């Protein structure tokens, strides 16, 4: 079997995937600078690992147009990678934080009135907690909207907000691959943003309720390899968002679970369908 892996930067994750994939066949590493379409690629499956959400999205679609399955596929990257689209999917299966979206700066105050301060402003795409802002009052809200007004990307003009969920100094990240719960960690941080990419400490999580809600969140999409972010709240567990091109080196180190192998095994299974 020939396994392709797209990538932008050879991070620890891509190195692990490359090593695990060697156990199942020939590995073809596809850097951003190596890929041009239209062109034929002699691979049986492609694991999409580009840093850019939009590069990942379009590459998945292009490989699929050549009849080559991808992990994750285009529609999963599209719906799981967009926070608003993911919210719509997740809300049908699991409890999520209260949310609201506006499309004009004049209507944003209605969002604040509905959710009540503090609220969290999020871009509809992005990772590592970038451009996520906690807003405590009208003045801060006006400042955020003024900044977004002058950003060039039109997607920043989609004003997506969530209620601010008080967390016990941590949140949870779990991994579900092909419907199988793989592992989970608590991410501890003194900051309200707990991403391990921003210094959050990873500790294994073995809560059975986390396993159950993680699988339900995956079922909202029904396919793929997903990382799932979960909040512990006064109302119980809330699924915050999902990530279709997740990082996992810190989780693998903390739990000892070989997530890279699980992804490769799933990709091989998809190729054989």
VEXDREN-2710 file (C-alpha; in Angstrom, 1 decimal):
% VEXDREN-2710
k/r/px/py/pz
1/UNK/0.0/0.0/0.0
2/UNK/1.1/3.5/-0.8
3/UNK/0.3/6.1/1.9
4/UNK/0.6/9.8/1.2
5/UNK/1.0/12.4/3.9
6/UNK/0.6/16.1/3.1
7/UNK/2.4/18.5/5.3
8/UNK/3.5/22.1/5.7
9/UNK/6.0/21.7/8.5
10/UNK/7.6/18.4/9.6
11/UNK/6.3/18.6/13.2
12/UNK/6.6/15.8/15.7
13/UNK/3.2/14.5/14.6
14/UNK/4.2/14.2/11.0
15/UNK/7.4/12.4/12.0
16/UNK/5.4/9.9/14.0
17/UNK/2.9/9.3/11.3
18/UNK/5.7/8.8/8.7
19/UNK/7.3/6.2/11.0
20/UNK/4.1/4.3/11.7
21/UNK/3.0/4.4/8.1
22/UNK/6.2/2.5/7.1
23/UNK/4.8/-0.6/8.8
24/UNK/1.9/-0.7/6.3
25/UNK/3.6/0.1/3.0
26/UNK/5.4/2.8/1.1
27/UNK/5.2/6.4/2.4
28/UNK/5.1/9.4/0.1
29/UNK/5.6/12.7/1.9
30/UNK/3.9/15.5/0.1
31/UNK/5.1/19.0/1.1
32/UNK/3.1/22.1/0.1
33/UNK/5.7/22.8/-2.5
34/UNK/5.4/19.3/-4.0
35/UNK/1.7/19.3/-4.8
36/UNK/0.3/20.6/-8.1
37/UNK/-3.0/19.9/-9.7
38/UNK/-4.3/18.7/-12.1
39/UNK/-1.9/15.8/-11.8
40/UNK/-2.1/12.0/-11.0
41/UNK/-0.6/10.7/-7.8
42/UNK/0.2/7.1/-7.3
43/UNK/-1.1/6.7/-3.7
44/UNK/-3.9/4.6/-2.2
45/UNK/-4.8/7.1/0.6
46/UNK/-3.7/10.5/1.8
47/UNK/-3.4/11.7/5.4
48/UNK/-4.1/15.4/5.3
49/UNK/-1.7/17.3/7.7
50/UNK/-1.4/20.8/6.4
51/UNK/-1.2/23.6/9.0
52/UNK/-3.5/25.8/7.0
53/UNK/-7.2/24.9/7.3
54/UNK/-7.9/26.0/3.8
55/UNK/-4.9/24.2/2.2
56/UNK/-6.1/21.1/4.0
57/UNK/-9.6/21.6/2.8
58/UNK/-8.8/22.1/-0.9
59/UNK/-6.1/19.4/-1.0
60/UNK/-8.6/16.9/0.4
61/UNK/-11.1/17.8/-2.3
62/UNK/-8.5/17.7/-5.1
63/UNK/-7.2/14.2/-4.1
64/UNK/-10.8/13.0/-3.8
65/UNK/-11.5/14.3/-7.3
66/UNK/-8.7/11.9/-8.4
67/UNK/-10.5/9.0/-6.7
68/UNK/-8.0/9.0/-3.8
69/UNK/-9.6/8.8/-0.3
70/UNK/-8.3/11.2/2.4
71/UNK/-8.2/11.3/6.2
72/UNK/-9.8/13.5/6.9
73/UNK/-12.2/13.8/3.9
74/UNK/-13.2/17.2/2.5
75/UNK/-16.6/17.3/4.1
76/UNK/-15.3/16.5/7.6
77/UNK/-12.5/19.2/7.4
78/UNK/-15.2/21.6/6.1
79/UNK/-17.8/21.0/8.8
80/UNK/-15.5/20.1/11.8
81/UNK/-12.9/22.8/11.0
82/UNK/-15.5/25.6/10.9
83/UNK/-16.6/26.5/14.4
84/UNK/-20.1/27.6/13.4
85/UNK/-20.8/24.6/11.1
86/UNK/-19.4/22.3/13.8
87/UNK/-21.8/24.0/16.4
88/UNK/-24.8/23.1/14.2
89/UNK/-23.7/19.5/13.9
90/UNK/-22.7/19.0/17.6
91/UNK/-25.9/20.6/18.9
92/UNK/-27.9/17.7/17.5
93/UNK/-26.0/15.1/19.5
94/UNK/-24.4/16.7/22.7
95/UNK/-24.7/19.6/25.0
96/UNK/-22.7/22.6/23.9
97/UNK/-22.1/26.1/25.4
98/UNK/-24.7/28.7/24.5
99/UNK/-23.8/30.5/21.4
100/UNK/-24.9/33.2/18.9
101/UNK/-23.8/34.6/15.6
102/UNK/-24.3/38.0/14.0
103/UNK/-23.4/39.2/10.5
104/UNK/-23.3/43.0/11.0
105/UNK/-21.6/45.1/13.7
106/UNK/-24.9/46.8/14.5
107/UNK/-26.5/43.5/15.5
108/UNK/-23.6/42.3/17.7
109/UNK/-24.9/44.0/20.8
110/UNK/-28.0/41.9/20.5
111/UNK/-25.7/38.9/20.9
112/UNK/-24.2/40.3/24.1
113/UNK/-27.7/41.0/25.5
114/UNK/-28.8/37.4/24.7
115/UNK/-25.7/35.6/26.1
116/UNK/-24.8/38.1/28.9
117/UNK/-21.2/39.1/29.8
118/UNK/-18.6/37.7/29.8
119/UNK/-18.7/36.3/26.3
120/UNK/-16.0/34.8/24.1
121/UNK/-15.4/35.9/20.5
122/UNK/-14.1/33.3/18.2
123/UNK/-13.1/33.3/14.5
124/UNK/-15.1/30.6/12.7
125/UNK/-11.8/29.0/11.7
126/UNK/-8.4/28.7/13.4
127/UNK/-6.5/26.8/16.0
128/UNK/-4.1/27.3/18.9
129/UNK/-6.5/29.7/20.6
130/UNK/-5.6/32.5/18.1
131/UNK/-7.9/35.5/17.9
132/UNK/-10.1/34.1/20.7
133/UNK/-11.0/36.9/23.1
134/UNK/-12.9/37.1/26.4
135/UNK/-15.1/40.2/26.4
136/UNK/-16.3/41.6/29.7
137/UNK/-18.3/44.7/28.8
138/UNK/-19.7/46.9/26.0
139/UNK/-16.5/48.9/25.7
140/UNK/-14.4/45.8/25.1
141/UNK/-17.0/44.5/22.6
142/UNK/-16.9/47.7/20.6
143/UNK/-13.1/47.5/20.5
144/UNK/-13.1/43.9/19.2
145/UNK/-15.6/44.8/16.5
146/UNK/-13.6/47.9/15.5
147/UNK/-10.5/45.7/15.0
148/UNK/-12.3/43.1/13.1
149/UNK/-13.8/45.8/10.9
150/UNK/-10.4/46.5/9.4
151/UNK/-9.2/42.9/9.0
152/UNK/-9.0/41.9/5.3
153/UNK/-10.5/38.4/5.6
154/UNK/-14.2/38.5/5.1
155/UNK/-14.7/35.5/7.4
156/UNK/-13.7/37.7/10.3
157/UNK/-16.9/39.6/9.6
158/UNK/-18.9/36.6/10.8
159/UNK/-19.3/37.4/14.5
160/UNK/-19.4/34.1/16.3
161/UNK/-19.7/34.1/20.1
162/UNK/-20.1/31.6/23.0
163/UNK/-21.0/32.1/26.6
164/UNK/-17.9/32.1/28.8
165/UNK/-17.9/28.8/30.7
166/UNK/-16.2/28.9/34.1
167/UNK/-13.8/25.9/34.2
168/UNK/-12.0/24.3/37.1
169/UNK/-8.6/25.4/35.9
170/UNK/-8.7/22.8/33.1
171/UNK/-10.5/21.5/30.1
172/UNK/-10.5/18.1/28.3
173/UNK/-9.3/17.0/24.9
174/UNK/-10.3/13.6/23.7
175/UNK/-9.5/11.7/20.5
176/UNK/-12.0/9.5/18.5
177/UNK/-10.8/7.8/15.4
178/UNK/-13.2/6.0/13.1
179/UNK/-15.7/5.9/15.9
180/UNK/-13.3/4.4/18.4
181/UNK/-12.5/6.3/21.5
182/UNK/-8.7/6.4/21.7
183/UNK/-7.7/8.5/24.7
184/UNK/-8.2/11.8/26.5
185/UNK/-6.3/14.3/28.6
186/UNK/-7.0/17.1/31.0
187/UNK/-5.3/20.4/29.9
188/UNK/-4.4/22.4/33.0
189/UNK/-3.6/26.1/32.8
190/UNK/-3.8/29.2/34.9
191/UNK/-5.0/31.0/31.8
192/UNK/-8.6/30.6/30.7
193/UNK/-7.2/29.4/27.3
194/UNK/-5.8/25.9/28.0
195/UNK/-4.3/24.8/24.7
196/UNK/-1.1/22.7/25.2
197/UNK/0.3/24.7/22.3
198/UNK/0.1/27.7/24.6
199/UNK/1.6/26.0/27.7
200/UNK/-1.3/24.0/29.0
201/UNK/-0.2/20.9/31.0
202/UNK/-1.4/17.5/29.8
203/UNK/-2.6/14.9/32.3
204/UNK/-4.4/11.6/31.4
205/UNK/-8.2/11.6/31.7
206/UNK/-10.0/8.3/32.3
207/UNK/-13.5/9.6/33.0
208/UNK/-16.1/7.2/31.5
209/UNK/-18.5/10.1/30.9
210/UNK/-15.8/11.8/28.8
211/UNK/-15.6/8.6/26.7
212/UNK/-19.4/8.5/26.2
213/UNK/-19.8/12.2/25.2
214/UNK/-16.7/12.0/22.9
215/UNK/-18.2/9.2/20.9
216/UNK/-21.5/11.0/20.7
217/UNK/-19.7/14.1/19.4
218/UNK/-17.9/12.0/16.8
219/UNK/-21.3/10.6/15.8
220/UNK/-22.5/14.1/14.9
221/UNK/-20.0/13.9/12.0
222/UNK/-20.0/10.1/11.5
223/UNK/-16.6/9.7/10.0
224/UNK/-12.9/10.6/10.4
225/UNK/-10.3/11.2/13.0
226/UNK/-11.3/14.0/15.4
227/UNK/-10.0/15.7/18.5
228/UNK/-12.8/16.9/20.7
229/UNK/-12.6/19.8/23.3
230/UNK/-14.8/19.4/26.3
231/UNK/-15.6/21.8/29.2
232/UNK/-16.6/20.7/32.7
233/UNK/-19.4/23.1/33.8
234/UNK/-22.1/23.5/36.4
235/UNK/-24.4/21.9/33.9
236/UNK/-22.2/18.9/33.3
237/UNK/-19.9/18.2/30.3
238/UNK/-20.2/20.6/27.3
239/UNK/-18.5/20.0/24.0
240/UNK/-16.8/23.1/23.0
241/UNK/-15.5/22.3/19.5
242/UNK/-13.7/19.7/17.4
243/UNK/-10.5/19.6/15.4
244/UNK/-10.1/17.6/12.1
245/UNK/-6.3/18.1/11.8
246/UNK/-5.3/17.8/15.4
247/UNK/-1.9/17.9/17.0
248/UNK/-1.3/15.0/19.4
249/UNK/2.3/14.8/20.5
250/UNK/1.6/16.1/24.0
251/UNK/-1.3/13.7/24.5
252/UNK/0.8/10.8/23.3
253/UNK/3.6/11.7/25.7
254/UNK/1.2/12.1/28.6
255/UNK/-0.9/9.0/28.0
256/UNK/1.5/6.6/26.3
257/UNK/-1.2/6.0/23.6
258/UNK/0.1/5.6/20.1
259/UNK/-2.3/8.0/18.4
260/UNK/-0.2/8.2/15.2
261/UNK/-0.6/4.4/14.7
262/UNK/-4.3/4.7/15.3
263/UNK/-4.6/7.3/12.5
264/UNK/-2.5/5.3/10.1
265/UNK/-4.5/2.1/10.8
266/UNK/-7.7/4.1/10.2
267/UNK/-6.3/5.5/6.9
268/UNK/-5.4/2.0/5.8
269/UNK/-8.9/0.8/6.6
270/UNK/-10.4/3.7/4.6
271/UNK/-8.2/2.8/1.6
272/UNK/-9.5/-0.7/1.6
273/UNK/-13.1/0.2/1.5
END
